[in-house]
Amino acid sequence: MRHNPRMLDDPHYLHSIVTLGERHPVIAHRPITTVNGIKLVDSGVRLSAALYDKLVRHKLLPEIDECLSIADPVTPAALAAAAQALLDEGGLAGQLARHIEATAVGRVFAALPLAPALAFKLTLAREQRPRLFRHSLQVALCAVILAMQHPGASDQGLIEAAAAGLFHDLGLLHVDPEVVDRPGALSEQERHHIYSHPVAGHLILSRFPEWHPIVSAAVLEHHERLDASGYPRGLGGDDISPLGQLLAVAELAASMFFGQRSIPLADSVHVVLRLNQGKINRDIADLLTSLALDGPHTAAPDAGGVDYSAVLGRLVGLSMAIQHWHQLAGQFADQPIAALIGRRLERLEHNLAGIGIDLQYWVMIDNDLAADTASLHEMATGVEEARWQLRAIAQEARRDWERLQPKHPRANQEIHAWIARVEEDEAPGNPA
């Protein structure tokens, strides 16, 4: 697969660098030059916002982060300490720590080969995009612990799992942070930038032989799914590398174990994984379930932790969106885009039924559920994950719209409108 390496020359990344240079010493340890060999910044110069306009007008060679040094950079020892601090946070994260020897994770992170340019990118993330840095560390930690459960896991395999998690979202450093963090629907161009971040991460890692091709391939694949519903290439099944499949589960695990989604009970992990059946590696998902359920669970939360009426309202909205689709599908069943959406919704409804949520009979939900806090939290988890997946179905359909766009004007209009309504729902976050 060929991609233009110049996609990494973007103003957002450069702006983050010069902004950081205003607060931390960012020094050019070698001249910064254009692709034509024209020197723009001499070695020894500290970067600042005043240099932005000069640098942003040119294509640079080599990449700018290969020319820069920064005070207090991220090091393998610092990563090891940060990973241990995450395990010490308790809660569901503490469940992970029970399954490994106390110093094992630290040894893996401390052994990571960390080239200066990659250390620079991680330092930039730590200082300018702390949520992104923390998430990457969480995914790396989950990937290592999942990999450790394999009887044949080698030291190199564990290091590769850590690196895949740590680097999986490096491409987002090259996307406007306002786009990454914005809830709701995005423009076509903004979606393209989001969907290209695994490609950008792959391009970054392809410059480092220690991480190419095994880790770089996993980074490229971390949003692919076994049912071919992911991106950027729509791979499925065994076309996704083993490390790529592990990374997909590790990212899901991080979102649960470290509270990016509201999952207060260990049993709720099982709910999310059941709803992802057919999308992620089942053996790794079963392993994750065993890690969550083996040991003391988080205590049941107070009834005030979840609003029963809000959960019911979201469930009704989910049901109405899917029932509306079934009405459309009856009219436009011969359209390829309708077949794609139909397959995805059939799987989602099947998985929802597997956890006891039948969207056709939501009116029969007993009001007594409001007093059953454990069941209410599990239902809230299932509804939230289902809404997330419904939005992912709409996003997949939009990605395939050009290829599968209906020829019939009315089908085109009504299916496109359904996709837009689902995307504009209050389901959390963008697909990064």
N, C-alpha and C positions, 0 to 999 in steps of 0.2 A: 504494500500500500504506500503510495507516494503522496506527500503533502508538502505544501510550500513552507519551508522553515521560517520565512519572513513573517508568518502569522504571529510569531513571538515578539516582533517589533511593534509594540502597541503603546499608545500614550498613557494608558492607565497604569501599566507596570512602571514606566519611567516616572510618572508623577508620584507613585508610591515611594520610589527610590529617593527622589530629590526632596520629598517631604520628610522622609526619615532623616535625610542628611541635615535638615535644620535642627534636629534634636540629638542625633548621634553622629559621631565622626564617621562619615562614609568617604573613604579616600581612594582615589585612582592609584593602584599600585603598578599600573602600566598605562601607556597612552590609550585614550579612547579615540578610535579612528572610524572613518566611513568605509564603506565597501570599496571605495576608490583609493583608499590609502591616505585620505586627508585627515590630519590630526585635529581633533576638536578640543580635547582636554589633555593636558600633559600629565605625566605621572607625578604623584605627590599632591595633586590638587584635591581639595575637599569639595564634594558635590553639594550644591545648594539649589534652591528654587530658581535662582538667577540663571542657572545653566539650562533650565528646562527647554526654553524656546530654541536654544542653539542645538540641543541634542535631538529634539523631537522632529526636526525637519529632515533628518538624515537616516538612512539605513546604516546600521553599525556592524562592524566585523572586527573582532569576535563579538559574541553576545556581551552586553554591557556588564552583566554580573560576573563575567570572567575577568573583568578589569578592575573590580572593586574589592576593597576590604572594609570591614566594619568592626567597631569596638564591641567586645563581649559577644562574639558570635555563638550560635548554637553549636554545641559539641556533642559527641556520643555520650560522654559522662553526664552532661546536662539532660539529655534525652532520657537516660536511664533513671535519673533522679525524678524527673517529671512523670515518667511512667509509674514509678513506685508511688508517687504522691497520689496519682489517680486511683490506684488500688486501695490506698489508705482512706479514701473518702467514705467507705462504708456503703450501706444500702445494697442494691443489687450489684453494684461494682465490687463490693466486698465478697460476693458469691464467687467471682472469678478468682480471687486471691486464694480461696480455699483449695483450689485444684492444682496449685503449682507450688514448687519449692520456693521458699521466701525470696531468695536472691536470683532465681532463674531468669526472670524478665530483665533485671538489670544487666545481667551478663550478656544477653542478646543485644540490647540496645548499645551497650558499651563497645561491642565488637563491630558495629556498623562502620564500614568504610564511608567516610563523608568528605567528598571532594569539596574544595573551597567554594566553588560556584553553587553547589547544592546547599552547603551550609549557609551561604549568603541568602538564598531564596527562603530557607526555613527561618532565618533570623528576621528577614523582612516580614514574613507571615506572623512571627511571634510579636513583632513590634507594631505592625500596621493592621494586621488582620487576626487579632488574638482568637476570635471564635473559630476561624478556619484552622489556625495552628492547633488549638485544643482538640477540635474534631479529628484532625489528622492523627494526632497522638492517640486519641481514643480508639480509632480504627486500627492503628498499628498494634496497640496493646491487645485488642480483641483478636486480631489475626494471629498474633504470636501464641496466645493462650489456646486458641482453637487448633493451631498447628501442633502445639505441644501434646495434644491428646492422641495424636497419631503414633502408634507404637514404633514406626520406622522413621520418625522425624529426625533429620540430621541437623547439625549446627548450621550448615549453610542454608538448609531449607527454612529454619527459623529466622535467620537473618534476612532472607528474601521476603518472608512473610512480613517482618517488621518494616522493611524498606517499602514494600508495596503499599502498606497502610499509610506510612509516613508521607509518601510521595503521591498518593492517588489523586489528590486535588491540587497539585502544583499548578495545573493549567488554569485554575480559577484566579491565580495571581495576575493573569493576563486578561481578565474580564472585569469590566467596570463593577466595583463592589456594590454600587447602588442597584445594579441589575440583579446581582446574585442575591441580595438581601430583600429585594422588593417582593411583597406578597401579591398574589393575583396574577392576572394575565399579562403577558409580555408581547411586545411587537415581534414581527417576523425576524427582524435583524437581531433583536435581543435574544430570542430563542436560539437562533443560529450560534450566537456566541456561547450561550450556556451549553448547548449540545456539543460544541467543539472542544470543550475543556479536556475530555479524555485524550483527544488527538494532540492537543498542546502538551499535555503531560507526557505522552509517548515521545513526542519530538524532543522534549527536554532530556529525557532519560536516554534517548538513543545516542547522545553524545558521550555517554559514560559506559565503557565496556563492562564494568562490574555489574551494571543493572540492565544491560541489553543483551539478549531479547527477553529473558524470562520475566523480570520485574516490569519492564516497559510494556510488555504485552498485557500483563495483568492490569496495569494502570489504564491502558486503552480499553480494557474489557469490563471495568468495574461497574458500569451501568448496563451491561448486556444481561439478558435473562434467558433461562433455559428454554422458554417458550417463544423465543425470538422477538419479544416485545420491547427489548431495550434498544440502546443506542451506543455508539454512533453507527455501527454496521449492521444491526439487526441479527447478530449471531444467535445460534441456539444450540442446545445440547452439547455434545462433545467438541463442537467447534470453539467453545470457550475453554481456555486453558484451566488446568486444576487450580493454579494460583488465582486466576481470575474468578473462578467459582468460590474459592475461599474468601476472597476479598469482598465479593458481593454480600456474603453472609456476615462478614466482620463489620461491614458498614451498617447493616441492619442491626446487628448486636450492639454496636456503639450507640445507636439512636435509642435503644431500649435501656441498656444498662447505665447509660450516663444521662438519662433524663431529657433528651431532646424531644421525646414524645411523652405524654403523661401516662406512665405505666407504673402504678404504685405497688402492684403485687407481682410476685414471681410467676404466678399462674398466668398472668397476662402475656408473658413471653410466648407461651404455648398458643395463645389466641392469634398473635401476630404471625407466628410461623405457620400455623394452619392456613391462614389467609394468603400466604405466599407459596402454598403448594403448587408445584408445576413451574415456578419461576426460579427457585433457588435449589441448590444441591440438597437432596433430602437427607443424606447421611450426615452432612455437616449441620443441617438444621436440627436433626434429632440429637446430635451431640450438644448443640447449644441449649436445647430444651433440658437435657440432663444436667448441664452445668447450672442452669437457673433453678431447677427444682430440687437438686441434691443438697440438702442442708436447710438451715433456718431460713424461713421466708420473711419478707417484709410484713410487718403487722398490718392488719386491715385498717384502712383509713377511716376517718370520721365520715358520717353521712354527708356533712357539708362539703366534702371534697369534690363531689360531682353533682351537678345540677340535673336532676332527673328530667325536668321539662326540656332542658337544652339538649340532652341526649336524645330524647324522643323526637324533638324537632329536627335534629340532624338525620335521624333514622328515617323520618317521613320524607325529608328532602331527598335523601338517597334513593328511597323507594320510588318517589315520583319521577326522578330523573331516569331511572332504569325503565320504569313502566312507559314513560314517554318514548324511550328508544324503541321498545317493543312495538309500539304503535307505528313508528316510522319504518321499522324493519319490515312490517307487514306490507307496506306500500312499495318499498324499494329493495326488496330482498335480492334482486338480480344485480345490484351494484356491488362491485368488489370491495369498496370501502365499508359497505354495510356488513358484508361477510366478515371482514376483519374485526369490526367493533362487536359484532354478534358473538364471535368466538371468545373474545376477551371477557365479555359480560357473562357469558354462560359459565366460564370458569370461576369468575368472581361470585356469582350466585351460588354455584355448587359449593365453593369453599365457605361462604357465609352459612349455608345450610348445615355444613359440617360442624360449625360452632354454635348451632341452635338459633340462627337468625334467618327467618323466612320472610323475605321482603313483601310477599303477597299477604301475609297475615300479621303485619305489625300492629294492627288495631287490637289484636288479642293479647298484647303484652299486658301483664297484670300490674296494676298500680302498686301492688305490694312490693314490686321490685325496688321502689324508691327506698324502702327500709332495709333491703338486703344489700348492704354496701359492697360486699365482695362481688356479687353477681352484677350489680350496677356498674362497678368499675370495669369488669370484664366486657360488659356490653359497650360501655363507652370506648374502650380500647378497640373493640371490633369495628364499631361504627367509624371511628376516626381513621383506622387503617383502610377500611373499605372506601371511604371518601377519598383518601389519598390515592388508592388504586384506580378509582373511577376517573380521577383527574389525569392519572398517568395514561389511561386508555385514550382519553381525549387528546392528550399530547402526542401519543403514538400515531393516532389517526391524522393529526395535523402534520406530523413529520412525513407521513406517507401520502399526503393529500395530492401533491403534484403527480405522483405515480398512479394513484387510484381515484382521482377526482371523478365524480359522476358526470356523465355526459348530458344526462337529463337535467334541464335548468331547475325544475322544482326540487328534484332530489339534491342537487348541488346546494340550493339555498337552504333547505330544511335541515339537512345533515350538518352543514357548516354551522348553522345557527345552534343546533344541539351541542356541537363541540364547543362553541364559544360560551354557551351558558354554563357548561360543566367547568370549563377553565376559569370562569369568573366567579365560581363558587368560593366559599370561605375556607376551602380545604387548605391546609398549611403549606407554605413554602413553594419554592421552585425546584425543578428536577435535579439540581446539582447536589 
